[in-house]
Amino acid sequence: MPRGRYSLHDLHDHTPLGEEHFHCAPGPSGWRYVSQTTAPSGDHAGSVDLAIDELGRPIRLELHAASWQVRGAAIDGVTWVRTDPTGVHATEGNAPAHAFTGTSPSFLVATARWLGLTPGSPATRLRLVAFTDPVLAPRTVDQSWALLKSEAHATDNGPLMVDEYQVSALDTGEQYAVHIAGDVVLAAPGIELEHLETPPSVFS
């Protein structure tokens, strides 16, 4: 069960946005990721609880940030309920999308798992519902993912397979690299792996 800590940064000016303390593990029905996020001050900022099935589809998502809450799952595309800080108003949403995304590195692992790409295969286009901080506002985004290469890197615990993806935002044309080893993001825009207690899990 990998446990560790990511640091999160603003994509444009690299301002620290806080940290995400996580643990994750594959199970008989898929993969689960649980984390607590902290602000740069160290104060609690929110949490992530994401479970995907063996095909990478989100079977349960629960997000908390700034007293807002989102619960979602893959139902008729993706469906979610967003609750305001007072707990009085809840808004249900649905979109013909493949999965969810957001600032948490867990969404990158889940998306890569859902795609199941092989090196050299054509880029795959997908539609995601992104929940943007700090109020978890939903926004539909279109991306294109390609697996450029998978390479083995020597470590103290044996070789570690690292997948390098090229992700393109189809609305802006922006492209960036995402490096994933098993169920841990090694590097991505705005994300740095600062500490990892145990090696990444290997998906079957």
N, C-alpha and C positions, 0 to 999 in steps of 0.2 A: 504494500500500500504506500505509494509515494506520498510524502509530506514535504511541504516546502513553503517558499515565500517568493512572490513576484513583486517587483516594484513597477508602478504604473506612472507614465509620463504623458504630458500633453504632446500630441503629434506634431504641433507646429513650433512651439518654443521650448519644448522639453521641460516645462515646469513640472515638478513632482506633484502627482495627484494622490499619492498614498501607496498603500501596500495591500496585497491580497495573500492571506495565509490559508493554505489549502491542504486538503488530502483527497485522494481519489483512488478508485480501485475498480477493476472489471469484476463482474459477477456472472451468475448463471444466465441472467436475462439481459446483460448489456454492460453498462458502465455508469458509475455515479461519481459526481464531483461535488464537494461541499467546501465552502470557504467563508471567511469573515474578512471584510475589508475595513481598513483604517485610513483616516485622513492623514495628511502630512504631520498634523499635530499629535497623532497617535490615538485620537478619539475614534470610537467605533463609528463606521460610516454606512455599513450595510452587510448584506450576506447574499450568497448564491447557493442554490441547491438544484443541481441539474442531473437528471437521469435519462439515459438514452437506451434504446433496445439494441439488440445485436446488429441491426442494420443501420444504426446511427440516428434513428428517428427519436425526437424528444417525447418521452412518455410522461415526464413531469418536470416542470420548471417552477421554481419559486425564487423571486428576487425581492430584496428589500433595499431601499436607498432613500435617505432623507424622509423617513416615515412613510414613503410610498411603498406599495406592494403590488407585485404582479405574479399571477399564477397562470400557467399555460401548459398546453400539450398539443400533440399532433392530432387534431380532430378536424376533418373536412378542410385540409390544408393545415393551418395552425390557428388555434383559438386561445384566447387569453382573457383574463379578468384583471383590470387595474383598479386598485382601491386607493383613495386619497388619504392624506395623513389623519383626517378626522375619523376615518372608518365609516363615514355616513354614505358616501357616494361611491358606487362601483360601476365601472363601465366595461362592457364586454366587447371584444373585438375579434374579428376573423379575417384571414387573408389567404388567398390561394398561393401560399409560400411553402417552401420545403422544410424550413426550420427557423430557429431563433438565432440572434446574435446580439452582441453588446460589448462592453469593455472587458469583461472577464476572459482570460485566456481559455477557459473551459469551452467557449463557443468555437474556438479555432480547432480544438481537438475533435469536438463533436462533428463539425462540418467536414473535416478531413475523413473521419470515420464514415460518415454518411456517403461521401463521394466514392470512397474505395478506389482511388485512381492508381494507375501503374505508370512508371516512368516512360515518358515518350508518348503517352496516349494524348489525344486531342484535349484541349481545354474544355471544361464543362461549365456551362452557365447555370446559375441557380438564383432563386429569389429567397430572401431572408427578411424576417421582421426584426429590426434592431430596436432595442430599448435603450434610449439615450439618457445618460446621467445629467443632472441629479434627480430628475423627477420621473424617470422611467417612461418617457413619452415614446410611443411606438412609431416606427418609421419603416417603410418598405424599401429595401435596397436590392439592387441586382448586381451580382458579382460573377466573375469568371475565375475558375481555379484550374491550374495545371501543375502536375507533379513533375518538376524538372529532373530531379535525381534522388536516389537513395544511396547513401554511402555509410560504410562501417567506420566508426571512430574508436580507436583503442582507449579503454579506460581501465581503472584498477579492478573493475568487476567483469572484465571481458569486453568484447566488441559491442558498441552501441550503434544501432542503425538510426540514422538521422535522415528525415525526409525534408527536402527543400521544395516548397510550393511557391508558385508565382500567382498572386492574387491581383485581379484587376477590378477596380470599381467602374462599372459600365456607365455610370452617369457622368463621371469626370474624366475617365481614361487613366486615372492614377494607378500605378502598379507598384507593388511592394512584395518583399520576400517574407515567408513564414517558415521557420525551422521547427520541426516537431520530432521528438523521439518518443515512440510509444504513446503514452498519454500525458506527456509533459511538453509544454512549449519552451523551447530553448531560447528563441529570439523572435520578435515580431515588432512592428512599429508600435511604440508606446509601451512595450512590455519587455522586462528583463527578468530572467530567472536569477534571483539573488542567493537562494539557498535550497538545497534538496537533500533530505535525510536519507532516502533510499532510492535505488535506481527506478527509472520509469517502468511501468508495467508493459508487457508486450501483448498486443491483441492477437488472438488466434486467427 
